[in-house]
């Protein structure tokens, strides 16, 4: 029993340290999250951005909602149903999980998303601008799941390819292409699922704000599941897959404008890091560069990039916006077409990157 | 503490009733399942088809592996790591979950699949014929995620469309189409994910065993999440979506051979039930009918179906194979081109239906 009581005391202590701010009056206007599994009522979100989870676990000693790096104690009712809520979260998409007597597990109420190196739960906290990625009554492009041959890795590799509305019907039209990379411990599903890249494009195209384009999203952690940190990251294996294998496959299998002026690369976080390295190694391949929360270019980095049309650098206001703004100011001073974007009220999370794509896409191939 | 001991006793009792057959000597040749999340060692499967799960849950009182309708007790080591295995399972794909102190949750080691009305864990038990759906070094078709407008339901509805290898390049060629439905409490992801419909087709086409065709897979439970049983099922809402909305959309947006002779419909379980009802209501739309573990046609049902080319009826050997064989014998007696297929050693599960698709596809549009 000693262990049992130690656990109870630990849980109580955790409640004091990590529990919700008791000064916050939680507003009872919770609604099911848009990221829930079909027909599920929980998890819920309220207008303050608090997340409320619920799970039946009649014999559990403790259950916690683990979100944003904080574990919030949930409370059990007489039927064994545990309920609890988090402090307010930023608007947008967050990964989370439940902790049941020490087991970290997905919430069976939530849809699953790949992030933090695993398919796990995610929740959407409504944002004022969430219509940018809504499934509106507009023409929808297609997301193609493709497998392309990769000699360098001796595998069939998966990618998702967004083709814009009209692509299937207009049998001769050719389109420019954006290669769009996910972050560390995410994968090729992250942009089409939590990133909602296809819906962002459908909406922009319907409003006439962006040119019709193709987006290609593939797995960027070619150094496989070492997940050992980025310090010793070698870009070459992924550069080979992207530039020497995927781009030729896409150009052969989709109606692309297969030249530098009609090719862009962008990425979030580690995907920005990759974008920067690949565009510096191969200044002949892309004409538009986008780094979302993923480093900056200095003017001297790109001084010999003759066909460069745009450098786009962004991050959330809760990251280091000054670094982004200063880098873009330096680039402009040297005459580059550079644009910065700061996502208000968001951190190193997907809503920052959806907004960044929404901004970048309006500038591409114009 | 009374409750605690009741639980312990219940668990011990459950172990006696539901635990693994103690007469079975478990062979220690477990390997990570092909359905695991990237880089995860557990769950594992051995050559007997036993599934071994593992999860860290240091403070749990009991953890169970819940598969095939049986809950198998897992055992905790000194570090709080729980491990346990099931009795041998049939070859092929099975839904499962973990039970942690009464909470039914997905196994964080497994990929997630929609079945049993939820995205949850699934595991592949290797089958001797698993190469039929392997990702082989052959040309791969694309799976398009599309959203088509549906006036009758006032929604943008999702479908997955398989286009065969070469579809993107051969810009004038037109293809026949198979409309392929999932089962009860599954959805439009079930055929492309656990059904592996695209890989089955890629392999058959590469071997010259099937004609290149398009497969369309959409959500067939238009009566939304009532999940109230099939007795009062009204086919009309789904029939309207499929025949009056999806087929015209597919014919307008893909290079189809848009006529009855080049259109097939098949489905598994409830999807077979739907196939039967829709083909009976609309004998003018399809020329090839497939029921996988989903009922039969009697000769009198289809006596006025003038353009019918094939009736394919299948099930697992652990279902009711005689019903399938007798129905097909009756159809043949009346002169119909009817084919039965029995999947050896499988029950009402996805391996039966993958094999059924593999068989049916070789007969279509020939």
Interface residues (C-beta under 8 A of the other chain):
Chain A: X7 X37 X38 X39 X55 X56 X57 X58 X59 X60 X61 X62 X63 X80 X98 X100 X101 X102 X103 X104 X105 X106 X107 X108 X111 X112 X117 X118 X119 X120 X135 X137 X140 X142 X143 X144 X145 X146 X147 X148 X149 X156 X161 X168 X169 X171 X187 X192 X198 X225 X227 X252 X253 X254
Chain B: X7 X37 X38 X39 X55 X56 X57 X58 X59 X60 X61 X62 X63 X80 X98 X100 X101 X102 X103 X104 X105 X106 X107 X108 X111 X112 X117 X118 X119 X120 X135 X137 X140 X142 X143 X144 X145 X146 X147 X148 X149 X156 X161 X168 X169 X171 X187 X192 X198 X225 X227 X252 X253 X254
